[in-house]
Amino acid sequence: MLFGKYVNKFYIKYGFFFLLGIAALVTVDYVQLLIPDVIGAIVDGLETESLTKADVPPYVKELATYALIIIVGRFLWRNLIFGTSRRIDYELRNMMFAHAEKLSQTYYSEKKSGGLMALFTNDLNAVRMAFGPALMIFFDILALGSLAFYKMYTLDPTITYFAAIPLLLIAVTATFISRITRRKFRARQQAFEDMSDFTQENFYGISVIKAFVNELREIRAFSKVNTYNKDKNVAFIRVSALMHVMVELLINVVRVIMLALGAYLVYQSVIEEGAFSVGDLTRYIAYFGALIWPMMAVGRFINMRAQSKASMERIEGFLNAPVEIQDDENVIDVDKIEGKITFNHLNFAYPGTDKLVLKDIDFIVEKGETVGIIGRTGSGKTTLVDILLRLYNLHTNELLIDDHDIMKLPIKKLRDAIGYVPQDNFIFSDVIKNNISFSRDDAEYELIKQMAVYSDIHDNIIDFPSQYETMVGERGVTLSGGQKQRISIARALLKRPEILIMDDSFSAVDTQTEEAIINNLRKLRKNQTTILIAHRVSTIKNADKIILMDEGEVKAIGTHEQLMETCEMYRDIVIRQQLESELEGDDDYA
């Protein structure tokens, strides 16, 4: 059995099912031990030649009745106990997933996805086993073991006393080995995590590996990780095997003692007319046969409990991870977010560091403005977006939305008002239609198609055999970079957000496509706030306001024309990009 603050409630919620299942289990155990009495009586009848033809049908009927009870009872306890363990597994997995959705970027930057998947697979399975097979085994040991031992003691206390000594040794051995088993299981789980991380990373980067012809090196690296995983598994299995071998050895010792003493007592009964008959020995052997399973199950129960306890500790560590990004106690309930954004001398450093990546950011984006943000790689542009999406906590009044402190706004309402096209253009392994309508499950086909037209991806989609029902591969692997970008744009546009943020969303498309999409944005997003983060000047040159950033600071603010006149850094960017454009036969930077 397994206890902890995240699982104790399941005993209360499903206690009735567990009790019914345990009752059915105990009933089966009790009835099982009635069968040796019938068989013993038959053997005694045969030995004394007192068994008649008329005596057989009642015995057969009695055995058939017991068999039927055992079949029904086993069906019930399997469904009640094992079925309930599946329900607990389902609820605990939902709880973990819901918690995972609340965790911050900081948590995921420190944890690898392969390790997290191990929690949702191997560890959850180990916990489920504690509520299913392990719970069944525990009560089976108590019920069947106690009843069988009592029946054996009733038949002959002397043999039972001798048999009890190895049983005590089993208990001591199991307790000692269980501590080792738990340590070995933790190490095995960690090795599985490492292997999962390595494998997942390679699958995601398979195109890079092939491009650099590094398959052999990665195979060798995987072999090392896999060998480590194998060694940890073998070490765990060795300890588990040791437990089973010790239990089997002691059981065989008990069997030898029982047969030797039982045979002697039968012999004494024949010579001295004692009370221990062949039928009694048959009963005793049958009782001991029933006792073997509980004795063997002790080792299995110890292993299961050690595994589930180690896994539950890992799961509790995950569930105890703090939810850093959550609504303020004094949250402001606003009717609607209009789209005004005020950066009020904002300074920002990532959690766990003191180095500022944004320094004294101070400007205002009015509602309905289109604002371009440009700067070199690493200048802090994407960090600015992360802050707007409330992925990190800020100091009071450093960032205002509609003149309200962003830290006081409801997170859901804030994010509902923002449409976001990220740099990596994440595409789900789903049909194109569902990728575009991700924010609105009830979106009509015509609206999806309209947004695809606005993002200049419609013509590409209808060229696919299944058009909007085309299934894309994992992370959109079957799509080109430009197609993924434009599907991401369509997804953000369909949301009809008050604030649209496009983070370098035209890097994989040509300037002609870029210009077509931007012209569509002007028509679609009149009087709505749009932020365009870009490396190319052509993306933002017609914006109402351009923010030039460098090394986490705002270096200049103004229109394209104003910055061309007043800012040497901006002018240098334009000239360099214009030269590149002329070399490529384009003139969109003039």
Secondary structure, 3 states (H helix, E strand, C coil): CCCCCCCHHHHHHCHHHHHHHHHHHHHHHHHHCCHHHHHHHHHHHHHHCCCCHHHHHHHHHHHHHHHHHHHHHHHHHHHHHHHHHHHHHHHHHHHHHHHHHHCCHHHHHHCCHHHHHHHHHHHHHHHHHHHCHHHHHHHHHHHHHHHHHHHHHHHCHHHHHHHHHHHHHHHHHHHHHHHHHHHHHHHHHHHHHHHHHHHHHHHHCHHHHHHCCCHHHHHHHHHHHHHHHHHHHHHHHHHHHHHHHHHHHHHHHHHHHHHHHHHHHHHHHHHHCCCCCHHHHHHHHHHHHHHHHHHHHHHHHHHHHHHHHHHHHHHHHHHCCCCCCCCCCCCCCCCCCCCCEEEEEEEEECCCCCCEEEEEEEEEECCCCEEEEEECCCCCHHHHHHHHCCCCCCCCCCEEECCEEHHHCCHHHHHHCEEEECCCCCCCCCEHHHHHCCCCCCCCHHHHHHHHHHCCCHHHHHHCCCHHHCECCHHHCCCCHHHHHHHHHHHHHHCCCCEEEEECCCCCCCHHHHHHHHHHHHHHCCCCEEEEEECCHHHHCCCCEEEEEECCEEEEEECHHHHHHHCHHHHHHHHHHHHHHHHCCCCCCC
